[in-house]
């Protein structure tokens, strides 16, 4: 578990969240550059068309740190629109840290403030990031000072990047490993997992996105959703890399998906606990 980092990216709409996510996938070699298409994480057609992130996606990438250690980073993408604030709060509950991305020209906006408070309430370690510093209208010093006021930190803590060109993104990965704590959970305890998102697939039924808090699940295990007392069995489970890759089990601290064959989304509600 010491080598797992769970984080999300918080940003105002159009401040470059999806672009940064794409760069992280590219730098960690999760996606073949030939297959790279803009906003890879936004898998719903509506999202790419409107350029906003609706579903919280959860991708697992492998990162080889400069110290030679290998880390599993789970990037949990949160929607930036104000209408999705419940989804944001569920996504944050699955993380230990967050990247706070602010456009170096636009500065801190109201939505950024709201999401930052949500992250602080969830007890997350925040890493401030100034994006688009390569643009002519950028004012990194002014915006770094705004972020410092918001977080009560030193303006020099903000990492300056351009998600579009990839400049500075390697520093972001190093900061994730150095500054975000590893998950704390008990690998030996009875299994407990948080459902932070779900989607319906007409062939496979409900796909629940889960963060394992304690213990572990294995394929075929009987599980129960606490709120509705829904009983089911795990038909399939795995990680998003970013396409779905099946595995036989998931342990404390990990983030992935569980498929039970249930057909009704209401039976596996977002925010519910699986045991």
N, C-alpha and C positions, 0 to 999 in steps of 0.2 A: 504493500500500500504506500510505502514511502516514495515510490516512483510514479504515483498517479497525481495528476493535477486536473481539477475540474474547474472550468472557468466559463464565463459568458462575456459577450461583448455588448456594452451598453452604448447607445449613441442616438442622437437626434436623427430623424429621417434625412437621408442624403449627406450625412457627414462621413460616409465611407465605410460603414460597418461590414456590408457584404463583400466589398472589395478587399478589406483587410482579411476577412475569413478566407477568401479565395487565395490570397498571397500566402497565408499560413499553410493552406493545403498544398500549395505549390512548393513552398520551401521545404516542407517535411516529406516531399516526395509521395504524398498520398494520392495525387492525381497525375496521370501521364500528361505532360504539357500539351501533347497533340490533342488530347480529349478535353482540354480545359475550355470551358465556356464561361462567360461572365456570370457571376452570381450563381455559382454551382449549388449552393445550399438551398436556394429558394426553389423547391421542387414543384410547387403548385403553379400551374400555368398562369393563373391570375397574378401571382407574385411577380413573375418576370415581366409580365405585360405592364404592370403598374409600378414595378421597381420598388416594391415594399416587401418586407419579410413578414409573413403571417404565421406560419407554423414554426414553432421552436424546433430546430433540427438539432441533432446531437451526434457529432462526428468524433471518431477516435483517430488520433494521429500519433505516429511514433516520432519522437524527437531525440536526436543524438546530441546531448549537451556538450559544450566545450570541455567539460571535465571527463568526457568519455562515458558518462552514464547514459543509459537509455531511459526515456520517460514516456509514459502513456499520457497524452494530453486529451482531455475530453472537452471539445468546444461545443457549448450549448448556446445556440443562436437564439437571441430574444427579439421579439418584434419591437420596432421603435415607435410605432404609432400609439397615441394615447388611448385609442379604443381597445387596445389589447392588454391593458394593465394587469388583468388577472393572470393572463398567460405569462407576463413578465415576472410576476411575483412567484409563480410556480417554478419557472425556469431557474430563478435565483436561488430557490430553496435547494436545488440540486447541486449548487456550486459552493466552492470555498473562496473564490475570488472573481474579480471582473475587470475587464479592460474598459476604461471610460474613454471613448473616442470622441474628440471634439475637433471640428473643422477650424483650422488656424485663421481663416478669414471671417467666418460667421461668429465664432465665439460660443459661449455657453448659452443655450436656449432653455426656455421654460421646461420642455420635455426632458432635457438632460438633467435638470435639477430634480424633477419628480422621480426619474429612474435612479438617480444617485441616492436620494433618500431611501428608496426601496432597497437598494443594495446595502446601504449602511444599516438599515433595520434588520436585514437578513444576516448581518454580521460578516459581510464579505471584505476581503482585502482588495482595495481598489488600486489599479495602476493607471495613472492618467497618461493619455496619448494625444499628441497634437498631430492631426492628419492634414494633408494637403499643404505642407509647409513650402512646397516647390512652386505654388501658384503665385502670380504677381500680387494679388491682393492680400496675401498672408501677413498676419501680424502676430508672430509666435510669442513675442514678449508680453504683449497685452493679454492675449488669450491664456498664456501660462499663468499670469497673475490672477485672472478670473477663476481658473480651475483651482489654484492654490487657496483662494478665498473660500470657494465652495467646500473644499475638502479639509481645509486647515493644514495644508502641507506646504512644503517649500516649492516655489515655482520651478526650481531646477530639477525636481523629481519627474517632470513631464518628459516623456520620450518623444522626440520629434521624428515623424516619419512621412513618407509619401506612399500610401497603400497602392497607388496606381503604378508607380515605377518600382516599388519594392524597397526603396531606400529606408533603412532603419528597422525593417521588420525582423531581422535577425536579433536585434536588441530586445524586441518585444518578447520573442521566444525565451531569451535568456532571463528576462525579468519574470516571466510566468513561473519558471522553475525556481528562481531565487526568492521571489516575494510572496507567492501564493502558497499557503500551507497544504500539506498532504491531507487527504480526507481522514477524519477520525471515525472509526466505527469498530465494532468487535467482530473479527472474522469467525470467532468460535460461537457467537451467540445465535439464537434462532433467527432465521432469515426475516428481514424486513426491507421493503423497497418502496420508494416514493414514485407514484405515477405523476410525471410532470407534463405529459402531453399524450395525446392519443390520436390515431387516425383510423379511418375505416377503409379496408381494402375489400373489393367485392368478392375476391377469390379466397382471401385468407381470414376475413373477419377483422376484428379489432386488433390493431397493432398498438400496444402500450409502450410508451417511452419511459424507461425507469432508471432511477438511480438507486443502486444497492446501498443501503445504509449499514446493516449488519448481516452477518452470516453469508450464505450463498444459496443460489438456486441451481438446480440441474435439470436438464431436459427430461420431461416426463413427471416431474414433481407435481403433487397436488398443491394448488395455491388457493388463497381466499382473499377477496377484497373486503377490507374491514367495514367500510360504510354500508355496503349493500349486502354483506355476507354472501357475495357471489362465490360459488365454488367452481373451480375449473382445473384443468391440467395444462402444463406448459408443453405445447406442441412443438414450438420452435423458439429459439432465442439467439441473440447475436449482437454484433456491433455495426454501426454505420461507418464505412471507411471510404468515401461517403456512401457507396452503395452497400446494401445489406449483406453482411457476411455472417453465416450461422456459426455458432459455437455450442459446445456441450454444457457449459456452465458459466455462471457469472458470480464474481466474489465481491465482498464488501468494498465500497469505494468506486466500483466500476459503473459505467453508464452505457445503456444499450436498449434493445427492444425485447419485448416478450409477446409471443402470439399464442393465444389459447384456443382459437376456434370459436370463441364467443362472437355472436353476430350483432349484439346490441351495445353501442357505445356507452349508453347510460349505465351499463353494468360494471364498466371499468372507468370510473370518473377521474378526471384530472384532480390531483390533490389527495387522492385516496392512497391508502397504504396496502401493499400486498404482503401476505405472510404465508 
